[in-house]
Amino acid sequence: MSESVLTALTRALRPNEIEATHLRDLAAPTSRPRPWSPTAQHPDPGLLRLAATLDHVPVLLLGQRSKVLARNALLQTVLGRSLPIGSSLMD
């Protein structure tokens, strides 16, 4: 974002000092977000234990990009279709 646009926004919004600092931080972040890398994800063992105790409710654990990390049989029954581990809800 150019300095002139930032100045115009600051003038139009009339932020207090904290809000103006936040606006500057949003406009020029100090670090860039890391690009997404397709590393293999695994469900947390604690979440798997919890999911095992929740056999009376549908359970779905998703990872990055909506990849299925774990699910229970009741979820598949409710949805009426299979959701293989590693498949994506986005496909």
N, C-alpha and C positions, 0 to 999 in steps of 0.2 A: 504494500500500500504506500502510495507516495505521501510525502510530508504535507503537501497541500490538501490532499483528501483528509488526512488525519486532523489537520488544523480546522478544516471546514466541519468535520464531524464534531470536534470538540466545541466549536463555537455553537453549532446547532443544538447539541445535546446538553450543554452547560453542566458537565459532570463535576462532582466534588473532586478533591485531590485523589482520593482512593480510586474512584471510578475512572478518572483520567489516566492514572497509572495503569490500571487494568486494561483500558483501551489501548494504550501504547504497547503493553505487553502482548496483547492479542494481535496487534498490527505488525509487530516485529519480534517474533519469538526468538529466544536466545539459542534454542536448539531445534533441529529439524526432527520430525518424527521418523523413527526407523521404518524402512520399507518392510512390508510384510514378507516373511520368509516361510516357505512351506515345510516347516519342521514337524515331525510327527508329534501329535499331542496324545496324552494319556490322561484318563480321568483320575482325579485324586482318590487314593484308597479310602479315605474317610467318607467321601461322597458315595463311593460304591457300597460301603457298609451301610450307610444311611438308606440308599436306594433299595438295598436288600430287605430292610425292615419295613419299607413302605410298599409291601406287596398288595395293599388294598387300594392304592391310588396309582394312576398312570405316572411313570417317571421317564423323563428324557433329559439327558445331560448333553449339552452342545458345547463344541469348542469353537475355535476361530472359523470364520466363514460358514457358520452353522453346520459344521460337520458333526455327525452323531458319534458321541464318545461312548455312550451307554444308554440303554433303555430296558424297560421290563416288559414282560409278556402282556400285562394288562394294557399298556400303551398301544401295542400292536392290535389288541382286540378292540379297543375303543376307536382307533383310527381306521381299522378294517384293512390295513395294508402293512407290509413288512417295512421296517426301517433298518437296513443292515448297518452294522458298525462301520464307520468310515464314509457312509453315504452323506449327501448334503441335502438339506431341506430346500436349498436354492435351486437344485437341478430340476 
